Amino acid sequence: MPLLRRKPFSLADPPKDLKPDEHVYQIRFTKEIFRDYNSDYLNRINLYRQRIWMCKVTGKTNLTYEEALVSEKSASEKVQQFPKELRASVLRIIQYSMLPLKDLADFIAEKLEGRFFVGAELHGKKDNELYPCRILKVIPKGVDKFYYEVAWLDKDKNIGEKAEVNAKDLVLKKPLFSRNMLKSFIRESTYRNAPWVLHEEVAKNHGISTDIPEELRGRVCFKNGLLTCSKKRKTEESLAETENCKRKKLDGAEFDGSTEEQQENGQHKVERIKYPIDDLLVKPSPHDPVLANRPSPSRDFNVPMNCVGNLLMVWDFCTTFGKVLHLLPYSLEDFENAICHKDSNIVLLVESHAALFRVLIQDDSEYTEAVKNRRTKSKITMVNWTEYLCHFLEMINVPELRQCEATIKRGHYGLVDINAKLEILCELVNRVIETTIFREKLGEIIEQRHVLGVSRREEVLEDARKRKKEKETLKAEIESNEVVNGHHLNSENVSSNSDDDIQNGHIGKKRNGERESSSEDNTIGSLIKHSNPAPKNMPKSKKPNSEPKQPTENGKELPKQFKSDKDSPEKNSKEQRKEYFEREMEKRPIRRSPLGKDRNYNRYWWFRRDGRIFVENSDSKEWGYYSSKEELDAFMGSLNCKGERERALRNQLEKYYSRVCSELQKRSKDLMHRIAADESVLRRSTRVRAPPRQNPANAFLNYVNKWKVD
């Protein structure tokens, strides 16, 4: 169960005397039931949505309750991969250990280093070379010294000769478990730390004693079945007195009713809500601005609704990593039309499959062996690409997709169901992502992004240092000018009356008890106000000294003129540098993330190559899109910024607003040209009608992969 501020949290008990037809409110992920909506249900759901929860297994903090549950579930599944043969040994080390988590994990990893178990498959040294083997028997020889009886394995993992091998001659290329998995295993197996204590069922299943060791007796004890630390406490009398005092204070502060609104004095202190809050908790207020009606997204996809997600994923991967795949990007509409077309040899689809196959073959993976065993031609062509596809289906061995293999072998790929086509492409994409070649390319991209980020931060720091240095220079000049002016005034007015008002070009006059600034003070003040990194060559100190008695407009307009001449280009250059870094980052993508979520957890996606804003339902079963600037404006006007999700979504839309609008307008113009072209084709007579491949709707038939490398 998730921890609240690192402490266990118990769920609410169900209400008593529930009637079968009684209306109640249930929390989806905890199954808690409440009668009252406002006080009980809303307070509890608001508590669960605060980022104050911690995953007990992984130790992640700043999570909501539901996020912590998901984290615990996924972490528990990973913990189940921990070798069963080593669990008992690890649990014995954990029981009543006083080490911190990191030190305990390091100690266990060091203790188990070089320890293998029966059935483990690894590599052993034989004739100064490594061969795969399987451990058949563990032979202990002395303290912490073990020999192993192993059986050598062939390519098909069949057992061959047997031999006795030293632990030093065994090599484990991939560790049996990671430190993070070990830490998660420790957390999941225990209910407290310092000392670490195993759950009673875990200790019982592995035959581990729960008796307190001698060194901890007197420091800890069992209370209500759980281990607690023994601390010096007050006597029972003092505890009783403190409890009575607390009760009296609570009785004096108690309300007559169950809520603050029922106090006798009638005073009710309304706590102000600090926005943003969870979107589902936002209530309409008469002072809120009127929100626009949210437009309904279009849903006229050519593919079935349950295939839109896979369609977008495959298209985005192939276009984003086109240079890695040597595949020229194509539009989403062309890809959608190609998937729905009944022809079996669409160039766009053939090139997409071939690009993915080439990566798998170059990686020397399982697919490479399957192709070599079939003795297929090394070059993928329009004729033999279906053979590579059938080999891939045999390798992954997915029953639903193997049903399409006979249709593909007969040369009727176009008759395969659209869902199956996209499922095959998704499997191909997932296999490509796992290849070493692709991961190396991805590592290069990540390194390039890191270098860009470092250079960007260095530029920002350098600008900050320049501004600070110039500010200090200006401040020193102002102080020196004040010292010079003060000395000049003292020398001129030695014989004057101290009560008289001093009037000259440097010092202000006193009128009605207030000091009026002189022209020089205004000039210096404006210099401070309009300072920027460029004015190093400007003679700031000469202006006040050269014209000390002229409070004219020239002295005041100089900083403004300087600002208009110098500051704007500098700001433009900074913005241009920022845009440059953003463009360079976009050229090196890693993964696609949604713009954000709305009140109902619907996700919104934007793909730069398409322009439309896609809407994914919270359960990923329905999709839609906005394709015009008017729809985008209406949608942004319907977002309530009092909610956390919709505020973040609006900020992202405002950030990319100009780019999204330009792409939408470009798309609208292309659509208008296409409609005009379709109408012109329809107006022609049948004798001069354009061929099918010249029809704009069949533009995907003209696709040519110019990035292809044979």
Summary of the structure (lengths in Angstrom):
residues: 710
radius of gyration: 37.1
end to end distance: 55.3
largest distance: 116.3
contacts: 1809
relative contact order: 0.06
helix: 51%
strand: 12%
